């Protein structure tokens, strides 16, 4: 990597004879356009017995389109889960690894798939963190996103965007649930091993779950702007294995005594 690339990691790559391209949208970082479900994998050696019935899952950004006219940061993009499930089978091998990758069906993702002309709905992290971005440019990006979200809630475009999280950062398991996370919204519950989206989890139950005893527990968040702020949990939760509890930080623009 050159000195210029180290100083400007989000700059365009310029390869002789080719058009300029964004580093995080090319090569090994390029987004995946093909989705597979339970695709058998070949392997060498022996898979440990402890792996049988288990699954390795990772979460990461995978933008729907590569042609973002306003720049790109590798924190941008829709959440895509990628997993290898170690399936029990009959025969001498006893196990067959199968590969699955699937988008996390967030409000932003579903709205974009409904109308590609809206892409990208949210401002790029690059625009928010780039020290050379002008105040007018930053204000335009934020106001554009707010206008699109408001129009979607009013039923004027796409589908309602009630939460802006892309759920593209991490994934964790707690209390019988597997959830994808981001920094600007609640966790999104998914089903294993097919990585299917269930719904947003707000502390007591997830959307799409049958109503049970957990519905009586106090969750986090509530209708309105204040409730939306309280839903914003950190993407990297911490688990206390001693008492099997999960802790996560949250942030809000209002002080607790003002909320």
Secondary structure, DSSP 8 states (H G I E B T S, - for coil): --HHHHH-TTSEE--TTS--EEGGGSGGG-------SSEE----S---GGGTT-EEEEEEE--S-S--TT---TT-S-EEEEEEEEEE-SSSS-EEEEEEEEE---HHHHHHHH-GGG---S--HHHHH-TT--HHHHHHHHHHHHHHHHHHHTTSSSS---------SEEEEETTEEEEE-SSS-EEEEETTTTEEEEEE-SS-BTTS---GGGGS--S--SHHHHHHHT-B-SS-EEETTTTEEE--B--SS-TTT-
